[in-house]
Every structure is written in C-alpha cells, then in structure tokens.
Amino acid sequence: MKVTHKIETHTRAGEPVIRFTVENSFGATVEFTNWGARWITVSVPDANGALANVLVGYEELSDYLDDTYYMGATVGRFANRIARASLVINGKTCHLETNDGPNTNHGGYSGFHQKLWQWEELPDGVRFRLDSPDGEGGYPGNVCILAEYRFNEQNELLVRHRAETDCATYINMTNHAYFNLSGTDKKITEHWLQIPSHRILDTTSEFIPTGKRIRVEGTPFDFTVPKQIGKDLYEDNEQLRWNKGYNHYYILKDELSAERVQAAVLYDSQTGRKLIVQTDLPGVMLYTAGYYEKPDTAVCLETQFYPDTPSHPDFPSCLLRPGEVYEHHTLFSFKVAEK
C-alpha cells in the first residue's frame, strides 16, 4: 500500500489544502483532502480491468473550497435536518444555525464540511482530526472528532467516525460521497440498486420527518428487490416531486447495535462495477442528486442516524454524553460482476 500527499492550494487564510492518495498493489486508488475531511476520488476497475474514478466531484482541489453540495465531505455535527433549528438537552434549549429555511441542515453554516482538519498518514489511509468548540453552530460541548479512511487490497474502503465530548450533545456524522459507477457524468437511471429495507421515514415538504414509518411495498420507494433507479424515479408521486427524486431515509435497524448490516448494493451493468455498502448505523439516506447542477448524474448512500432525531424520542438516540464514545463504521466494497 502506498500513501502520498501534496499541497495543491490554500484556504483564504493561507492554510495548506492537501490531496492524499492511497494506492494498492493493483493500481486502484482513493483520494482525500483535509478540507472537510473529504473523500474526493476512487478509481477502481471495470469488468475489462479499466480503471476510472467513480466519485462525482471537482477536478481542481480549490473548487472544493466553494462547494455547496457537500461533495465527499464529512458531515456534522448533525447530518441531515433538525426541525426549527433547535434541540433540548437536559431541559435547556439550544438554538442552531438556520441554513435551510427555518431548519438546520448538515451542521449549519459551521458544519464540518468547511473546516480544515488536522491529519495523520496511516499505513493504509488517512486519519483526520477536528476539535469543535462549545457553542459552534449552536451545539453544546467541546467535541473531539476523528474521521478515518482505510483502503485495502480488495478495493474496500472502511470509514470510521469517532467523537468524544465534555458536555451532552447530539452527534450524527456521515460521508456525503456522490457515486456514478460508469465513471462518467451520464445519468444514473440505468444503475441497479437494492436496499434491504421495508420502511422509510415519512417527511414534510421541508424534508422534516413526521415520525411515521412508511412501508415501501407497492410504492416507488421499494428497492428490496434490485431495480434500475430510473424505473420509478419520475413517477407522479408527491414525495418524489418535492424531493426532485429520491431523498429518503431507509430504516435498517430499529435499535442501535454494533452489528454491521448491508445498507445497499449499487450495480452498473454497462461496466460491471458493483458497490456494496455495509454499516453499523441504523439507516441510510438515498439521494439521487436532484438538487445538484447536473440532476440524477450521481447517487448518494449516506449511512447515518435518523434525521431530526432530537425531536423524536422514539428514534434511536445519538445523544453523546461525557465519558461515552461515538464510534461508527461504514464499509464501501467495490467489486466487479459479469456484465
């Protein structure tokens, strides 16, 4: 395994923004940057052995400084939305940054995605560290965050998120990679997708969970059996209309456990590339990039806790207290299947 890095640009404050490259013995590579602890490329073979990058992003590292789509970013403190940009901990109301109408999304304006992280090279990857001070984004507690990426000879990337706090606070982290297994910017409507979940969260038009769980059987949201993403993507469905496609949370577990389960299988029959996602988190957010400048040209599979968890006592809790450790893993396995 070969790990290298080089400075490619600087923040507006003059701090170095670095590209990290990890290459295995078969020539497959993954790349990261300390700006937002982002995963920016993954070049893996197709059925003919041809390597191509299957992450959607930017050619120039400097373009990530102005990114508004969370491309490959480590998202926090809280991935997805919190209603009315407020939460209550031990009877105290915390007012968060409103960056999504009256709500907060992906940590607000102070989110992890636009921070310059400290870093450490590993024999097979990179470990990023961030200290988030008490009150940042409105969240309580001084929090120490780790985002770790480790690549192997089987073209598997393990993503580990870890956090500790000195005051009770909510933590919900995810990686926001955009996948297109064709290695191009063509639409992902012909990609095949399977998500072994029979329920999604019902949401309002502001993407806030109502608290209801909806059975997917007989609806456009059923991916329990593999189907092409485009099969029902443009159906005349209220949820699909206001989300501009899929932007829905699939429930994998009702109770939090350390067991790693399959979250999704994505397959491109044209190239033979397959992505298998496994996680110990309770669910996965399916997003078909309807709000991206090139809609439906990528798909996100964001493993995370339920959106708006602080507002719903019956959702699996992600409240982190002093002395506890938030640690969760997601494995992205890139395979080749027969075309």
Salt bridges, closest charged atoms under 4 A:
GLU8 OE2 - LYS6 NZ 3.73
GLU8 OE2 - ARG19 NE 2.67
GLU31 OE1 - ARG19 NH1 2.94
ASP66 OD1 - ARG12 NH2 2.49
ASP67 OD2 - ARG38 NH1 2.92
ASP100 OD2 - ARG81 NE 2.88
GLU120 OE1 - ARG127 NH1 3.07
GLU121 OE2 - HIS5 ND1 2.57
ASP124 OD1 - ARG150 NE 2.96
ASP131 OD1 - ARG129 NH2 3.25
GLU136 OE2 - LYS115 NZ 2.88
GLU148 OE1 - ARG127 NE 2.65
GLU148 OE2 - ARG150 NH1 3.46
GLU148 OE1 - ARG160 NH2 3.07
GLU156 OE2 - LYS335 NZ 3.52
GLU164 OE2 - ARG162 NH1 2.89
ASP185 OD2 - LYS294 NZ 3.50
GLU217 OE2 - HIS198 ND1 2.51
GLU217 OE2 - ARG215 NH2 3.29
ASP232 OD2 - LYS227 NZ 2.50
ASP232 OD1 - LYS231 NZ 3.83
ASP236 OD1 - ARG241 NH1 2.44
ASP254 OD1 - ARG199 NH2 2.89
ASP280 OD1 - HIS328 ND1 3.28
ASP280 OD2 - HIS329 ND1 3.49
ASP296 OD2 - LYS187 NZ 3.92
GLU302 OE1 - HIS176 NE2 3.46
ASP308 OD2 - HIS312 NE2 3.37
ASP314 OD2 - ARG213 NH1 2.77
GLU327 OE2 - ARG160 NH1 3.27
GLU327 OE1 - ARG162 NE 3.27
GLU327 OE2 - HIS329 NE2 3.26
